[in-house]
Amino acid sequence: MWSSEKSIILSKLGVLFFMGLVLAAVVAAPWLTRWFVEFSQAGLKVEEAVYFMGTIYVGFVPAAFLLYSLFKLLRRIETGQVFTDENVDLLRRISWSCFAGAGVALVSLFYYYPWFFVALAAAFMGLIVRVVKNVVAQVVELKNEADYTV
Amino acid sequence: MPIIVNLDVMMAKRKISSGELAEKIGISPANLSILKTGKAKAIRFSTMEKICKVLDCQPGDILEYRPD
């Protein structure tokens, strides 16, 4: 029978999978970028692979921070701490990580224009998480009020 | 908050302990402590009614408005 506990475990597995994917991308960046430049048929020069590596390495920072915050959030939800100020803070961090990723992709536009779509997607994701954060912050306020009503 | 809870003053006047008051008005000692220490965000009319009944006082004896 499907339950909320199993759903959280599935989400955690998803986060762990993406953590592995991000780590693999960083470790394999030299080969990955060379392969992309040679076989993408995007008319890129082999020397330009270094720019892609730069984007991957710089983008790793917000991506790792985002996944760590997401994992922490799931662990807190698992222990029953759902509508708390700490979770609002974690959602804020996740949102800003998305915007930081969008920033990295925007800077990378100078050598490869399709990064624009990555920037757009990351910024849109950041916006959605920000709205969710605003909703959760209001719920936390309402919960505190209810908890302190005698 | 400019609303001051003078419950402890009224309790001292009526010589009633926290535990006794909590039991008589039917709330937990923890909730009474929240009310006494001014941490409460709101008070139900039903709670206020019971407090007034037990302490034989008016709501104004318990709550006071002091501008900041």
Backbone of each chain as ProteinMPNN parsed JSONL, in Angstrom:
{"seq_chain_A": "MWSSEKSIILSKLGVLFFMGLVLAAVVAAPWLTRWFVEFSQAGLKVEEAVYFMGTIYVGFVPAAFLLYSLFKLLRRIETGQVFTDENVDLLRRISWSCFAGAGVALVSLFYYYPWFFVALAAAFMGLIVRVVKNVVAQVVELKNEADYTV", "coords_chain_A": {"N_chain_A": [[0.848, -1.207, 0.0], [0.518, 2.176, -0.887], [2.091, 4.919, 0.768], [2.569, 8.012, 2.682], [5.083, 7.934, 3.809], [6.496, 6.192, 2.158], [6.413, 7.707, -0.124], [8.034, 9.87, 0.587], [10.451, 8.52, 0.879], [10.849, 7.764, -1.767], [11.159, 10.296, -2.91], [13.522, 11.063, -1.603], [15.269, 9.174, -2.663], [15.221, 10.02, -5.293], [16.464, 12.534, -5.027], [18.983, 11.684, -4.146], [19.75, 10.29, -6.426], [20.024, 12.408, -8.263], [22.059, 13.773, -6.976], [24.161, 11.997, -7.336], [24.269, 12.098, -10.103], [25.043, 14.755, -10.567], [27.552, 14.752, -9.319], [28.825, 12.849, -10.926], [28.808, 14.234, -13.34], [30.56, 16.309, -12.747], [32.957, 14.946, -12.203], [33.335, 13.638, -14.635], [33.549, 15.753, -16.338], [35.723, 16.742, -18.1], [35.806, 14.796, -20.196], [33.18, 14.666, -20.935], [32.571, 17.241, -21.874], [34.333, 17.449, -24.029], [33.371, 15.412, -25.643], [30.834, 16.465, -26.15], [31.424, 18.826, -27.567], [32.677, 17.768, -29.827], [30.811, 16.01, -30.973], [28.323, 17.254, -31.053], [27.582, 18.735, -33.222], [27.32, 21.465, -33.236], [28.935, 23.341, -34.227], [31.114, 24.079, -32.694], [34.385, 24.971, -31.355], [37.186, 22.89, -30.417], [38.702, 24.025, -28.406], [36.858, 25.426, -27.033], [35.728, 23.787, -25.207], [36.699, 24.122, -22.682], [35.3, 26.279, -21.649], [32.782, 25.183, -21.254], [33.438, 23.375, -19.28], [34.085, 25.109, -17.24], [31.556, 26.244, -16.743], [30.215, 23.974, -15.832], [31.696, 23.347, -13.491], [31.409, 25.719, -11.952], [28.654, 25.849, -11.818], [28.17, 23.631, -10.314], [28.333, 24.315, -7.643], [25.919, 25.875, -6.767], [24.11, 23.836, -7.462], [24.823, 21.607, -5.886], [24.408, 22.688, -3.363], [21.676, 23.181, -3.488], [20.638, 20.547, -3.766], [21.512, 19.425, -1.369], [20.103, 21.016, 0.48], [17.517, 20.306, -0.23], [17.501, 17.604, 0.431], [17.854, 17.791, 3.182], [15.502, 19.107, 3.844], [13.605, 17.142, 3.192], [14.3, 15.207, 5.079], [13.588, 16.508, 7.413], [10.828, 16.742, 7.051], [10.191, 14.082, 7.12], [10.544, 13.518, 9.82], [8.362, 14.684, 10.883], [8.437, 17.411, 11.168], [7.077, 19.814, 9.669], [5.668, 22.376, 9.0], [7.581, 24.689, 9.702], [9.793, 27.372, 10.757], [12.394, 26.823, 10.008], [12.112, 25.174, 7.785], [11.001, 26.969, 5.997], [13.163, 28.593, 5.666], [14.896, 26.777, 4.434], [13.534, 26.354, 2.025], [13.778, 28.897, 0.978], [16.534, 28.98, 0.558], [16.75, 26.979, -1.39], [15.318, 28.143, -3.462], [16.935, 30.426, -3.992], [19.216, 29.103, -4.804], [18.398, 28.066, -7.228], [18.083, 30.463, -8.651], [20.736, 31.303, -8.599], [21.9, 29.306, -10.144], [20.634, 29.913, -12.534], [21.833, 32.337, -12.998], [24.492, 31.568, -13.461], [24.138, 30.139, -15.835], [23.244, 32.217, -17.438], [25.516, 33.861, -17.607], [27.076, 32.13, -19.034], [26.12, 32.393, -21.54], [27.676, 33.853, -23.272], [29.367, 32.222, -24.775], [27.819, 30.122, -25.666], [24.756, 30.076, -26.916], [22.356, 28.451, -26.413], [22.352, 28.095, -23.644], [20.634, 29.876, -22.63], [18.074, 28.812, -22.448], [18.379, 27.01, -20.388], [18.916, 28.775, -18.316], [16.499, 30.162, -18.234], [14.711, 28.102, -17.52], [15.747, 27.383, -15.002], [15.425, 29.775, -13.581], [12.64, 30.006, -13.645], [11.924, 27.763, -12.167], [13.038, 28.509, -9.728], [11.359, 30.633, -9.15], [8.879, 29.353, -8.793], [9.456, 27.784, -6.525], [9.89, 29.851, -4.775], [7.345, 31.005, -4.522], [6.029, 28.856, -3.315], [7.466, 28.855, -0.959], [6.596, 31.309, 0.122], [3.914, 30.689, 0.619], [4.173, 28.587, 2.505], [5.404, 30.022, 4.552], [3.304, 31.681, 5.365], [1.537, 29.745, 6.311], [3.017, 28.757, 8.46], [2.949, 30.986, 10.11], [0.186, 31.128, 10.674], [-0.105, 28.68, 11.985], [1.517, 29.056, 14.229], [0.026, 31.024, 15.486], [-2.305, 29.607, 16.059], [-1.26, 27.66, 17.759], [-0.554, 29.197, 19.924], [-2.919, 30.066, 20.984], [-4.998, 30.339, 23.643]], "CA_chain_A": [[0.0, 0.0, 0.0], [1.313, 3.405, -0.992], [1.901, 5.807, 1.927], [3.377, 9.234, 2.615], [6.462, 7.555, 4.157], [7.109, 5.646, 0.94], [6.549, 8.835, -1.054], [9.227, 10.625, 1.017], [11.618, 7.678, 0.545], [11.022, 7.89, -3.22], [11.719, 11.644, -3.148], [14.919, 11.048, -1.159], [16.025, 8.407, -3.665], [15.345, 10.922, -6.446], [17.488, 13.539, -4.698], [20.273, 10.97, -4.139], [20.083, 10.006, -7.829], [20.523, 13.646, -8.869], [23.367, 14.062, -6.351], [25.098, 11.127, -8.055], [24.371, 12.601, -11.476], [25.83, 15.998, -10.521], [28.934, 14.36, -9.021], [29.347, 12.186, -12.132], [29.029, 15.284, -14.35], [31.768, 17.059, -12.357], [34.124, 14.06, -12.374], [33.501, 13.316, -16.055], [33.439, 16.996, -17.112], [36.668, 16.861, -19.229], [35.412, 13.9, -21.303], [31.815, 15.024, -21.302], [32.589, 18.48, -22.664], [35.026, 17.137, -25.284], [32.409, 14.63, -26.431], [29.759, 17.355, -26.572], [31.951, 19.739, -28.588], [33.005, 17.018, -31.045], [29.689, 15.295, -31.587], [27.042, 17.953, -30.986], [27.345, 19.388, -34.515], [26.908, 22.841, -32.97], [29.952, 24.21, -34.821], [31.978, 24.597, -31.632], [35.795, 24.588, -31.46], [37.62, 22.004, -29.322], [39.201, 24.874, -27.319], [35.721, 25.963, -26.285], [35.327, 22.803, -24.185], [37.107, 24.635, -21.366], [34.213, 27.139, -21.151], [31.743, 24.279, -20.75], [33.93, 22.829, -18.009], [33.937, 26.205, -16.27], [30.133, 26.333, -16.385], [29.866, 22.783, -15.025], [32.314, 23.445, -12.17], [30.789, 26.821, -11.182], [27.25, 25.465, -11.605], [28.132, 22.556, -9.324], [28.167, 24.888, -6.295], [24.487, 26.016, -6.415], [23.402, 22.555, -7.627], [25.101, 20.786, -4.701], [23.751, 23.356, -2.233], [20.241, 22.946, -3.686], [20.317, 19.143, -3.474], [21.731, 19.217, 0.069], [18.965, 21.645, 1.168], [16.339, 19.492, -0.559], [17.612, 16.373, 1.224], [17.64, 18.206, 4.568], [14.066, 19.404, 3.933], [12.898, 15.863, 3.198], [14.56, 14.544, 6.367], [12.782, 17.218, 8.428], [9.43, 16.359, 6.811], [10.116, 12.686, 7.557], [10.435, 13.47, 11.282], [7.128, 15.362, 11.291], [8.627, 18.867, 11.27], [6.682, 20.268, 8.326], [5.474, 23.826, 8.901], [8.471, 25.352, 10.657], [10.6, 28.47, 10.193], [13.602, 26.234, 9.412], [11.751, 24.693, 6.444], [10.84, 28.175, 5.161], [14.535, 28.998, 5.368], [15.44, 25.815, 3.457], [12.896, 26.644, 0.734], [14.392, 30.137, 0.484], [17.867, 28.602, 0.044], [16.554, 26.224, -2.636], [14.92, 29.124, -4.474], [18.105, 31.234, -4.373], [20.14, 28.22, -5.534], [17.892, 28.04, -8.611], [18.423, 31.75, -9.271], [22.191, 31.322, -8.793], [22.13, 28.449, -11.317], [20.193, 30.694, -13.703], [22.877, 33.348, -13.197], [25.652, 30.888, -14.08], [23.757, 29.841, -17.218], [23.175, 33.498, -18.166], [26.9, 34.281, -17.882], [27.605, 31.197, -20.037], [25.547, 32.727, -22.853], [28.667, 34.506, -24.151], [30.008, 31.276, -25.701], [26.876, 29.118, -26.189], [23.431, 30.684, -26.713], [21.3, 27.605, -25.809], [22.316, 28.179, -22.175], [19.513, 30.761, -22.304], [16.92, 27.977, -22.071], [18.688, 26.468, -19.049], [18.753, 29.91, -17.391], [15.064, 30.427, -18.144], [14.096, 26.99, -16.762], [16.204, 27.466, -13.609], [14.788, 30.95, -12.968], [11.216, 29.677, -13.484], [11.888, 26.817, -11.049], [13.3, 29.323, -8.536], [10.148, 31.426, -8.907], [7.859, 28.437, -8.255], [9.849, 27.441, -5.149], [9.712, 31.075, -3.98], [5.908, 31.119, -4.23], [5.741, 27.798, -2.325], [8.065, 29.346, 0.294], [5.696, 32.344, 0.651], [2.719, 30.005, 1.136], [4.554, 27.864, 3.73], [5.662, 31.036, 5.585], [1.989, 32.093, 5.874], [1.005, 28.607, 7.087], [3.776, 28.73, 9.723], [2.417, 32.084, 10.927], [-1.15, 30.709, 11.133], [0.082, 27.569, 12.924], [2.018, 29.639, 15.479], [-1.094, 31.724, 16.106], [-3.206, 28.573, 16.605], [-0.567, 27.006, 18.877], [-0.496, 30.116, 21.068], [-4.258, 30.512, 21.358], [-5.343, 29.606, 24.873]], "C_chain_A": [[0.88, 1.253, 0.0], [1.033, 4.314, 0.197], [2.801, 7.029, 1.784], [4.845, 8.937, 2.939], [7.196, 7.039, 2.918], [7.347, 6.752, -0.086], [7.802, 9.656, -0.724], [10.495, 9.845, 0.669], [11.913, 7.779, -0.948], [11.648, 9.241, -3.579], [13.19, 11.686, -2.762], [15.805, 10.282, -2.147], [16.258, 9.245, -4.915], [16.435, 11.952, -6.236], [18.875, 12.887, -4.729], [20.731, 10.652, -5.564], [20.667, 11.254, -8.505], [21.865, 14.074, -8.273], [24.458, 13.258, -7.076], [25.359, 11.636, -9.462], [25.258, 13.853, -11.542], [27.303, 15.676, -10.267], [29.597, 13.714, -10.234], [29.665, 13.214, -13.208], [30.306, 16.06, -14.046], [33.024, 16.212, -12.609], [34.406, 13.832, -13.858], [33.499, 14.554, -16.951], [34.433, 17.086, -18.29], [36.259, 16.009, -20.448], [34.044, 14.288, -21.861], [31.791, 16.243, -22.233], [33.257, 18.25, -24.026], [34.078, 16.381, -26.224], [31.324, 15.546, -27.002], [30.215, 18.261, -27.713], [32.18, 19.002, -29.916], [31.778, 16.44, -31.76], [28.36, 16.047, -31.625], [26.638, 18.586, -32.314], [26.845, 20.826, -34.325], [27.93, 23.84, -33.51], [30.879, 24.812, -33.786], [33.417, 24.146, -31.867], [36.169, 23.748, -30.244], [38.096, 22.832, -28.126], [38.056, 25.389, -26.437], [35.215, 25.006, -25.193], [35.65, 23.313, -22.787], [36.029, 25.542, -20.761], [33.094, 26.285, -20.554], [32.151, 23.699, -19.389], [33.791, 23.862, -16.895], [32.5, 26.311, -15.793], [29.727, 25.17, -15.487], [30.422, 22.919, -13.605], [31.672, 24.548, -11.318], [29.331, 26.465, -10.845], [27.082, 24.376, -10.574], [27.828, 23.099, -7.926], [26.68, 25.095, -5.953], [23.715, 24.697, -6.519], [23.585, 21.67, -6.391], [24.385, 21.36, -3.482], [22.239, 23.112, -2.28], [19.862, 21.518, -3.28], [20.489, 18.823, -1.99], [20.548, 19.785, 0.866], [17.696, 20.829, 0.973], [16.323, 18.221, 0.293], [17.321, 16.657, 2.697], [16.143, 18.461, 4.817], [13.255, 18.112, 4.023], [13.086, 15.128, 4.523], [13.738, 15.185, 7.479], [11.307, 16.836, 8.291], [9.192, 14.937, 7.326], [9.922, 12.578, 9.073], [9.231, 14.264, 11.795], [7.262, 16.857, 11.458], [8.347, 19.474, 9.905], [6.595, 21.792, 8.235], [6.292, 24.538, 9.973], [9.265, 26.456, 9.945], [11.841, 27.934, 9.484], [13.303, 25.751, 7.982], [11.543, 25.856, 5.474], [12.221, 28.649, 4.712], [15.168, 28.078, 4.307], [14.849, 26.064, 2.071], [13.476, 27.918, 0.116], [15.761, 29.834, -0.133], [17.748, 27.877, -1.297], [16.219, 27.191, -3.771], [16.121, 29.942, -4.951], [19.15, 30.402, -5.122], [19.721, 28.137, -7.001], [18.272, 29.328, -9.338], [19.938, 31.853, -9.535], [22.568, 30.475, -10.014], [21.748, 29.167, -12.604], [21.234, 31.752, -14.05], [24.091, 32.757, -13.9], [25.36, 30.616, -15.559], [23.708, 31.121, -18.063], [24.564, 33.985, -18.555], [27.484, 33.419, -19.015], [27.062, 31.464, -21.451], [26.599, 33.255, -23.827], [29.334, 33.533, -25.124], [29.034, 30.269, -26.299], [25.454, 29.581, -25.883], [22.358, 29.761, -26.104], [21.28, 27.572, -24.278], [21.145, 29.038, -21.714], [18.315, 29.947, -21.795], [17.116, 27.355, -20.679], [18.454, 27.564, -17.998], [17.278, 30.185, -17.143], [14.375, 29.371, -17.279], [14.464, 27.081, -15.283], [15.535, 28.641, -12.889], [13.303, 30.688, -12.713], [11.021, 28.735, -12.292], [12.077, 27.576, -9.726], [12.075, 30.123, -8.135], [9.057, 30.564, -8.274], [8.175, 28.111, -6.79], [9.643, 28.644, -4.23], [8.25, 31.266, -3.58], [5.508, 30.084, -3.174], [6.272, 28.241, -0.954], [7.155, 30.401, 0.948], [4.449, 31.716, 1.281], [3.041, 29.321, 2.469], [4.808, 28.856, 4.878], [4.342, 31.507, 6.212], [1.375, 30.999, 6.748], [1.699, 28.529, 8.455], [3.235, 29.799, 10.677], [1.054, 31.71, 11.521], [-1.05, 29.619, 12.198], [0.557, 28.099, 14.284], [0.889, 30.325, 16.245], [-2.048, 30.717, 16.774], [-2.588, 27.904, 17.827], [-0.561, 27.879, 20.129], [-1.844, 30.758, 21.364], [-4.704, 29.657, 22.54], [-6.859, 29.577, 25.042]], "O_chain_A": [[1.837, 1.372, 0.766], [-0.12, 4.473, 0.598], [3.665, 7.091, 0.91], [5.744, 9.595, 2.417], [8.347, 7.392, 2.662], [8.339, 6.742, -0.816], [8.534, 10.081, -1.618], [11.486, 10.423, 0.224], [13.071, 7.87, -1.355], [12.538, 9.327, -4.426], [14.013, 12.258, -3.477], [16.934, 10.683, -2.431], [17.329, 9.2, -5.522], [17.233, 12.222, -7.134], [19.824, 13.457, -5.267], [21.918, 10.728, -5.881], [21.665, 11.176, -9.222], [22.702, 14.657, -8.961], [25.53, 13.778, -7.384], [26.487, 11.616, -9.955], [26.097, 13.997, -12.432], [28.191, 16.241, -10.906], [30.759, 13.98, -10.541], [30.668, 13.091, -13.911], [31.049, 16.427, -14.956], [34.016, 16.696, -13.152], [35.559, 13.831, -14.289], [33.452, 14.435, -18.176], [34.027, 17.473, -19.385], [36.36, 16.461, -21.588], [33.794, 14.243, -23.066], [31.083, 16.263, -23.239], [32.813, 18.782, -25.043], [33.995, 16.666, -27.419], [30.941, 15.429, -28.166], [29.498, 18.448, -28.696], [31.911, 19.542, -30.989], [31.723, 16.392, -32.989], [27.377, 15.541, -32.166], [25.472, 18.934, -32.505], [26.063, 21.34, -35.125], [27.809, 25.043, -33.28], [31.378, 25.923, -33.965], [33.666, 23.107, -32.478], [35.56, 23.867, -29.181], [37.929, 22.422, -26.977], [38.25, 25.735, -25.272], [34.381, 25.376, -24.367], [34.961, 22.979, -21.823], [35.851, 25.586, -19.544], [32.535, 26.606, -19.505], [31.332, 23.555, -18.482], [33.431, 23.536, -15.764], [32.241, 26.45, -14.597], [28.996, 25.346, -14.513], [29.72, 22.646, -12.632], [31.419, 24.357, -10.128], [28.846, 26.738, -9.747], [25.999, 24.199, -10.017], [27.16, 22.444, -7.126], [26.212, 24.552, -4.953], [22.777, 24.464, -5.756], [22.63, 21.061, -5.908], [23.827, 20.621, -2.671], [21.606, 22.87, -1.253], [18.896, 21.305, -2.548], [19.718, 18.052, -1.42], [20.048, 19.148, 1.793], [16.896, 20.68, 1.896], [15.281, 17.815, 0.807], [16.641, 15.884, 3.372], [15.597, 18.084, 5.854], [12.332, 18.003, 4.83], [12.155, 14.503, 5.031], [13.25, 14.498, 8.377], [10.618, 16.631, 9.291], [8.141, 14.63, 7.888], [9.236, 11.678, 9.559], [9.097, 14.488, 12.998], [6.302, 17.519, 11.852], [9.252, 19.632, 9.085], [7.348, 22.423, 7.493], [5.766, 24.938, 11.012], [9.389, 26.472, 8.72], [12.292, 28.504, 8.49], [14.131, 25.899, 7.083], [11.86, 25.754, 4.289], [12.428, 29.045, 3.565], [15.875, 28.537, 3.41], [15.556, 25.996, 1.066], [13.645, 28.013, -1.1], [16.108, 30.352, -1.195], [18.528, 28.118, -2.218], [16.747, 27.086, -4.877], [16.312, 30.135, -6.152], [19.88, 30.923, -5.966], [20.562, 28.138, -7.9], [18.723, 29.299, -10.483], [20.368, 32.409, -10.546], [23.426, 30.856, -10.81], [22.429, 29.056, -13.623], [21.492, 32.033, -15.22], [24.65, 33.362, -14.815], [26.211, 30.829, -16.422], [24.076, 31.118, -19.238], [24.78, 34.458, -19.671], [28.269, 33.894, -19.836], [27.49, 30.841, -22.422], [26.451, 33.13, -25.042], [29.816, 33.948, -26.178], [29.342, 29.628, -27.304], [24.996, 29.495, -24.744], [21.52, 30.243, -25.342], [20.322, 27.086, -23.677], [20.712, 28.95, -20.565], [17.638, 30.339, -20.845], [16.169, 27.196, -19.908], [17.875, 27.316, -16.94], [16.853, 30.411, -16.01], [13.56, 29.697, -16.417], [13.616, 26.886, -14.413], [15.129, 28.519, -11.733], [12.767, 31.1, -11.684], [10.08, 28.887, -11.513], [11.379, 27.325, -8.744], [11.778, 30.281, -6.95], [8.39, 30.992, -7.332], [7.296, 28.153, -5.928], [9.273, 28.494, -3.065], [7.95, 31.64, -2.446], [4.748, 30.387, -2.254], [5.625, 28.033, 0.073], [6.963, 30.396, 2.164], [3.986, 32.151, 2.336], [2.293, 29.449, 3.439], [4.476, 28.576, 6.03], [4.26, 31.709, 7.423], [0.775, 31.28, 7.786], [1.057, 28.271, 9.473], [3.082, 29.565, 11.876], [0.794, 31.938, 12.703], [-1.794, 29.619, 13.178], [0.085, 27.669, 15.336], [0.797, 30.23, 17.469], [-2.529, 30.935, 17.886], [-3.277, 27.613, 18.804], [-0.562, 27.372, 21.251], [-1.912, 31.854, 21.921], [-4.779, 28.432, 22.455], [-7.362, 29.01, 26.012]]}, "seq_chain_B": "MPIIVNLDVMMAKRKISSGELAEKIGISPANLSILKTGKAKAIRFSTMEKICKVLDCQPGDILEYRPD", "coords_chain_B": {"N_chain_B": [[4.157, 43.422, 22.488], [1.35, 45.544, 22.981], [-0.672, 44.65, 24.68], [-1.197, 43.724, 27.899], [-1.021, 40.984, 30.097], [-2.524, 40.505, 33.089], [-2.828, 38.315, 34.727], [-1.4, 36.933, 36.716], [-1.377, 38.804, 38.777], [-4.057, 38.972, 39.508], [-4.428, 36.351, 40.279], [-2.798, 36.232, 42.529], [-4.177, 38.005, 44.169], [-6.497, 36.554, 44.618], [-5.456, 34.429, 45.835], [-4.726, 31.912, 44.589], [-3.316, 29.0, 43.177], [-1.278, 28.216, 40.234], [-1.615, 25.614, 39.257], [-4.047, 24.873, 40.414], [-5.79, 26.753, 39.318], [-5.54, 26.14, 36.59], [-6.628, 23.598, 36.559], [-9.268, 24.147, 37.384], [-10.266, 25.778, 35.317], [-9.962, 24.172, 33.212], [-7.746, 23.923, 31.412], [-4.429, 23.108, 30.176], [-1.536, 23.129, 32.368], [0.665, 24.045, 30.974], [-0.434, 25.608, 28.908], [-1.609, 27.567, 30.471], [0.622, 28.733, 31.495], [1.691, 29.847, 29.176], [-0.176, 31.833, 28.777], [0.112, 33.356, 31.132], [2.737, 34.277, 30.949], [2.623, 36.023, 28.896], [3.006, 35.155, 26.325], [1.004, 34.283, 24.745], [-0.952, 34.415, 21.728], [-3.573, 34.782, 21.274], [-6.749, 34.725, 23.0], [-9.392, 32.598, 23.855], [-12.939, 33.336, 23.99], [-14.334, 31.564, 25.57], [-12.399, 30.567, 27.312], [-11.702, 32.905, 28.625], [-14.097, 33.491, 29.859], [-14.303, 31.369, 31.703], [-12.064, 31.904, 33.297], [-12.768, 34.389, 34.385], [-14.991, 33.607, 35.808], [-13.962, 31.779, 37.707], [-12.036, 33.359, 39.038], [-13.575, 35.42, 39.814], [-13.874, 37.995, 38.515], [-13.522, 40.763, 36.133], [-13.053, 40.849, 32.497], [-11.386, 43.022, 31.967], [-9.846, 43.181, 34.224], [-7.99, 41.27, 33.844], [-6.811, 41.671, 31.331], [-4.887, 44.328, 29.889], [-4.462, 47.407, 28.178], [-1.606, 48.888, 27.035], [-0.155, 51.499, 25.467], [2.638, 51.436, 23.148]], "CA_chain_B": [[2.724, 43.637, 22.246], [0.848, 46.475, 24.011], [-1.685, 44.04, 25.553], [-0.536, 43.125, 29.062], [-1.852, 40.007, 30.81], [-2.322, 40.653, 34.538], [-3.416, 37.131, 35.353], [-0.687, 36.597, 37.956], [-1.795, 39.772, 39.812], [-5.4, 38.546, 39.936], [-4.265, 35.064, 40.975], [-2.237, 36.551, 43.844], [-5.267, 38.621, 44.955], [-7.458, 35.488, 44.982], [-4.653, 33.383, 46.512], [-4.945, 30.639, 43.89], [-2.074, 28.561, 42.494], [-1.396, 27.961, 38.783], [-2.151, 24.266, 39.056], [-5.453, 24.872, 40.813], [-6.54, 27.53, 38.311], [-5.549, 25.365, 35.337], [-7.578, 22.493, 36.73], [-10.638, 24.673, 37.466], [-10.746, 26.309, 34.026], [-9.881, 23.07, 32.234], [-6.667, 24.009, 30.408], [-3.196, 22.492, 30.676], [-0.629, 24.082, 33.03], [1.553, 24.638, 29.949], [-1.184, 26.681, 28.247], [-1.786, 28.657, 31.438], [1.931, 29.392, 31.567], [1.786, 30.676, 27.956], [-1.033, 33.0, 29.02], [0.685, 34.157, 32.223], [4.01, 34.903, 30.557], [2.371, 36.977, 27.809], [3.405, 34.596, 25.017], [-0.211, 33.926, 23.989], [-1.294, 35.286, 20.595], [-5.009, 35.034, 21.362], [-7.435, 34.003, 24.078], [-10.779, 32.299, 23.473], [-13.957, 33.89, 24.884], [-14.718, 30.511, 26.521], [-11.345, 30.528, 28.339], [-11.828, 34.144, 29.399], [-15.315, 33.338, 30.671], [-13.99, 30.474, 32.822], [-11.123, 32.608, 34.183], [-13.536, 35.403, 35.107], [-15.893, 32.899, 36.723], [-13.169, 31.214, 38.813], [-11.361, 34.424, 39.801], [-14.616, 36.399, 40.156], [-13.376, 39.3, 38.058], [-13.931, 41.197, 34.79], [-11.936, 40.692, 31.535], [-10.486, 44.168, 32.096], [-8.918, 42.938, 35.345], [-6.969, 40.333, 33.346], [-6.105, 42.27, 30.181], [-4.694, 45.774, 29.974], [-3.826, 47.961, 26.977], [-0.584, 49.904, 27.32], [0.47, 51.867, 24.179], [4.12, 51.335, 23.128]], "C_chain_B": [[2.162, 44.549, 23.339], [-0.286, 45.923, 24.884], [-0.959, 43.294, 26.688], [-1.519, 42.179, 29.769], [-1.522, 40.098, 32.308], [-2.899, 39.476, 35.322], [-2.743, 36.797, 36.686], [-1.081, 37.523, 39.115], [-3.129, 39.322, 40.41], [-5.331, 37.232, 40.722], [-3.724, 35.288, 42.389], [-3.318, 37.136, 44.749], [-6.24, 37.559, 45.455], [-6.779, 34.304, 45.69], [-4.907, 31.995, 45.913], [-3.676, 30.262, 43.125], [-2.355, 28.284, 41.013], [-2.055, 26.615, 38.517], [-3.639, 24.194, 39.336], [-6.304, 25.592, 39.763], [-6.66, 26.748, 37.003], [-6.579, 24.247, 35.402], [-9.019, 23.0, 36.7], [-11.157, 25.187, 36.131], [-10.575, 25.283, 32.897], [-8.887, 23.28, 31.114], [-5.396, 23.421, 31.015], [-2.333, 23.547, 31.377], [0.301, 24.774, 32.034], [0.861, 25.796, 29.248], [-1.407, 27.871, 29.189], [-0.49, 29.454, 31.57], [2.138, 30.318, 30.355], [1.006, 31.972, 28.151], [-0.409, 33.939, 30.056], [1.932, 34.916, 31.802], [3.854, 35.867, 29.378], [2.785, 36.477, 26.442], [2.197, 34.286, 24.136], [-0.499, 34.933, 22.884], [-2.77, 35.654, 20.65], [-5.582, 34.255, 22.531], [-8.898, 33.803, 23.664], [-11.735, 32.94, 24.48], [-14.311, 32.857, 25.96], [-13.693, 30.414, 27.656], [-11.47, 31.738, 29.257], [-13.019, 34.058, 30.354], [-15.025, 32.489, 31.922], [-13.053, 31.156, 33.818], [-11.88, 33.616, 35.048], [-14.441, 34.758, 36.162], [-15.118, 32.406, 37.959], [-12.552, 32.312, 39.685], [-12.324, 35.528, 40.257], [-14.152, 37.826, 39.803], [-13.921, 39.624, 36.671], [-12.756, 40.998, 33.823], [-10.906, 41.822, 31.636], [-9.502, 44.026, 33.249], [-7.752, 42.053, 34.901], [-6.13, 40.968, 32.241], [-6.035, 43.789, 30.317], [-4.017, 46.258, 28.696], [-2.871, 49.072, 27.379], [0.091, 50.273, 26.008], [1.993, 51.82, 24.269], [4.782, 52.699, 23.31]], "O_chain_B": [[2.468, 44.348, 24.515], [-0.81, 46.641, 25.735], [-0.206, 42.352, 26.444], [-2.678, 42.521, 30.006], [-0.404, 39.809, 32.734], [-3.392, 39.636, 36.439], [-3.406, 36.43, 37.656], [-1.118, 37.106, 40.272], [-3.312, 39.292, 41.627], [-6.066, 37.026, 41.688], [-4.142, 34.616, 43.332], [-3.384, 36.819, 45.937], [-6.747, 37.647, 46.574], [-7.424, 33.332, 46.083], [-5.25, 31.044, 46.616], [-3.043, 31.113, 42.501], [-3.504, 28.139, 40.598], [-2.935, 26.494, 37.665], [-4.396, 23.55, 38.61], [-7.374, 25.125, 39.372], [-7.726, 26.695, 36.389], [-7.3, 23.983, 34.441], [-9.889, 22.384, 36.083], [-12.344, 25.055, 35.833], [-11.001, 25.516, 31.766], [-9.137, 22.869, 29.981], [-5.304, 23.258, 32.231], [-2.389, 24.725, 31.024], [0.677, 25.932, 32.219], [1.469, 26.84, 29.013], [-1.395, 29.026, 28.763], [-0.502, 30.674, 31.734], [2.68, 31.415, 30.482], [1.447, 33.052, 27.757], [-0.401, 35.158, 29.88], [2.162, 36.046, 32.232], [4.832, 36.455, 28.917], [2.905, 37.26, 25.501], [2.337, 34.055, 22.935], [-0.32, 36.138, 23.061], [-3.178, 36.699, 20.142], [-5.004, 33.272, 22.995], [-9.55, 34.73, 23.184], [-11.41, 33.077, 25.66], [-14.558, 33.213, 27.112], [-14.058, 30.207, 28.814], [-11.364, 31.632, 30.479], [-12.949, 34.496, 31.503], [-15.434, 32.827, 33.032], [-13.216, 31.013, 35.03], [-11.678, 33.699, 36.26], [-14.627, 35.293, 37.255], [-15.555, 32.587, 39.096], [-12.544, 32.212, 40.911], [-11.942, 36.443, 40.986], [-14.055, 38.711, 40.653], [-14.691, 38.849, 36.104], [-11.601, 40.976, 34.249], [-9.713, 41.61, 31.418], [-8.451, 44.667, 33.258], [-6.674, 42.079, 35.495], [-4.907, 40.827, 32.211], [-6.969, 44.441, 30.784], [-3.107, 45.604, 28.186], [-3.271, 50.067, 27.983], [0.84, 49.461, 25.465], [2.573, 52.118, 25.313], [6.009, 52.794, 23.318]]}, "name": "protein", "num_of_chains": 2, "seq": "MWSSEKSIILSKLGVLFFMGLVLAAVVAAPWLTRWFVEFSQAGLKVEEAVYFMGTIYVGFVPAAFLLYSLFKLLRRIETGQVFTDENVDLLRRISWSCFAGAGVALVSLFYYYPWFFVALAAAFMGLIVRVVKNVVAQVVELKNEADYTVMPIIVNLDVMMAKRKISSGELAEKIGISPANLSILKTGKAKAIRFSTMEKICKVLDCQPGDILEYRPD"}
